């Protein structure tokens, strides 16, 4: 989802620097750059609402076998510890499980997930 927002913002920035016909607000001419910047700000605010691609497990579970997860470890004293790691996700009849790279069950600690980024393709 974040990639979509980034593409939209890039396109709006390209439009903002083009010398097109003037845009009118009521009976006065408006600066295309200013209007485009307002649109860019709106898209950035909406993108921020999507947590940079993080999806709470309470909202939806992954449809892929590998993903990045945020785990929350509640400590006996002090604040909880949050950690991000890659994990394996498996669905089975009656439930699901998240495992870290050492195959430890981390399901009860996972609070959110996101798809892994695309692999580097080089130049």
Secondary structure, DSSP 8 states (H G I E B T S, - for coil): -HHHHHHHHHHHHHHHHS----EEETTEEE-HHHHHHHHHHHHHHHHHHTGGG-EETTT---SSSEEEEEEEE--SSSS-EEEEEEEEEEEETTEEEEE-TT--B-GGGEEEEEE--------
